[in-house]
Amino acid sequence: MTEKEMIKISVEEFSRLQNYMMVAEKDSESYKRMKRRYIELKVILTASGINLTELDIIKE
């Protein structure tokens, strides 16, 4: 997998995950697990040089 492919997949997953987080109860176990993945994806994307200003709608 090329770096561009990895970034594309990560951006798509980040977007999809945020949509799920927006409809989940914040105190639920599901939300807590999603938030862990959300943080991982933020680290991956930031390390890849992606500006998350426009992409990050959760902002946690």
Phi and psi in degrees as GROMACS dihedral restraints (atoms count N, CA, C in turn):
[ dihedral_restraints ]
;  ai    aj    ak    al  type     phi  dphi    fc
    3     4     5     6     1   -80.1    20    10
    4     5     6     7     1   165.2    20    10
    6     7     8     9     1   -62.0    20    10
    7     8     9    10     1   -39.4    20    10
    9    10    11    12     1   -63.5    20    10
   10    11    12    13     1   -40.1    20    10
   12    13    14    15     1   -64.9    20    10
   13    14    15    16     1   -41.8    20    10
   15    16    17    18     1   -63.1    20    10
   16    17    18    19     1   -42.4    20    10
   18    19    20    21     1   -64.0    20    10
   19    20    21    22     1   -44.1    20    10
   21    22    23    24     1   -59.6    20    10
   22    23    24    25     1   -47.4    20    10
   24    25    26    27     1   -62.7    20    10
   25    26    27    28     1   -41.7    20    10
   27    28    29    30     1   -65.4    20    10
   28    29    30    31     1   -40.8    20    10
   30    31    32    33     1   -64.2    20    10
   31    32    33    34     1   -43.4    20    10
   33    34    35    36     1   -63.6    20    10
   34    35    36    37     1   -43.0    20    10
   36    37    38    39     1   -66.1    20    10
   37    38    39    40     1   -40.2    20    10
   39    40    41    42     1   -60.1    20    10
   40    41    42    43     1   -45.0    20    10
   42    43    44    45     1   -64.3    20    10
   43    44    45    46     1   -47.9    20    10
   45    46    47    48     1   -61.5    20    10
   46    47    48    49     1   -43.7    20    10
   48    49    50    51     1   -62.1    20    10
   49    50    51    52     1   -41.6    20    10
   51    52    53    54     1   -62.4    20    10
   52    53    54    55     1   -38.0    20    10
   54    55    56    57     1   -60.9    20    10
   55    56    57    58     1   -42.6    20    10
   57    58    59    60     1   -65.4    20    10
   58    59    60    61     1   -40.9    20    10
   60    61    62    63     1   -63.5    20    10
   61    62    63    64     1   -34.5    20    10
   63    64    65    66     1   -66.1    20    10
   64    65    66    67     1   -25.4    20    10
   66    67    68    69     1  -102.9    20    10
   67    68    69    70     1    -4.7    20    10
   69    70    71    72     1   -89.1    20    10
   70    71    72    73     1   152.4    20    10
   72    73    74    75     1   -71.7    20    10
   73    74    75    76     1   128.8    20    10
   75    76    77    78     1   -63.7    20    10
   76    77    78    79     1   -22.8    20    10
   78    79    80    81     1   -95.4    20    10
   79    80    81    82     1     5.0    20    10
   81    82    83    84     1   -80.9    20    10
   82    83    84    85     1   156.2    20    10
   84    85    86    87     1   -63.9    20    10
   85    86    87    88     1   -36.8    20    10
   87    88    89    90     1   -60.1    20    10
   88    89    90    91     1   -45.1    20    10
   90    91    92    93     1   -62.7    20    10
   91    92    93    94     1   -42.4    20    10
   93    94    95    96     1   -61.0    20    10
   94    95    96    97     1   -39.3    20    10
   96    97    98    99     1   -70.1    20    10
   97    98    99   100     1   -39.9    20    10
   99   100   101   102     1   -64.0    20    10
  100   101   102   103     1   -38.6    20    10
  102   103   104   105     1   -64.0    20    10
  103   104   105   106     1   -37.1    20    10
  105   106   107   108     1   -59.8    20    10
  106   107   108   109     1   -45.2    20    10
  108   109   110   111     1   -67.5    20    10
  109   110   111   112     1   -37.1    20    10
  111   112   113   114     1   -57.3    20    10
  112   113   114   115     1   -45.6    20    10
  114   115   116   117     1   -65.5    20    10
  115   116   117   118     1   -42.6    20    10
  117   118   119   120     1   -59.2    20    10
  118   119   120   121     1   -45.0    20    10
  120   121   122   123     1   -66.5    20    10
  121   122   123   124     1   -36.2    20    10
  123   124   125   126     1   -61.2    20    10
  124   125   126   127     1   -42.2    20    10
  126   127   128   129     1   -64.1    20    10
  127   128   129   130     1   -47.4    20    10
  129   130   131   132     1   -59.3    20    10
  130   131   132   133     1   -48.3    20    10
  132   133   134   135     1   -67.7    20    10
  133   134   135   136     1   -41.2    20    10
  135   136   137   138     1   -64.0    20    10
  136   137   138   139     1   -43.5    20    10
  138   139   140   141     1   -63.8    20    10
  139   140   141   142     1   -25.7    20    10
  141   142   143   144     1   -85.4    20    10
  142   143   144   145     1    -0.4    20    10
  144   145   146   147     1    86.7    20    10
  145   146   147   148     1    15.2    20    10
  147   148   149   150     1   -84.6    20    10
  148   149   150   151     1   129.8    20    10
  150   151   152   153     1   -82.0    20    10
  151   152   153   154     1   117.5    20    10
  153   154   155   156     1   -89.6    20    10
  154   155   156   157     1     2.7    20    10
  156   157   158   159     1   -51.5    20    10
  157   158   159   160     1   -47.4    20    10
  159   160   161   162     1   -83.5    20    10
  160   161   162   163     1   -30.0    20    10
  162   163   164   165     1   -81.4    20    10
  163   164   165   166     1   -30.3    20    10
  165   166   167   168     1   -86.6    20    10
  166   167   168   169     1    99.8    20    10
  168   169   170   171     1   -93.6    20    10
  169   170   171   172     1   -17.0    20    10
  171   172   173   174     1   -79.4    20    10
  172   173   174   175     1   -43.8    20    10
  174   175   176   177     1    56.1    20    10
  175   176   177   178     1    47.2    20    10
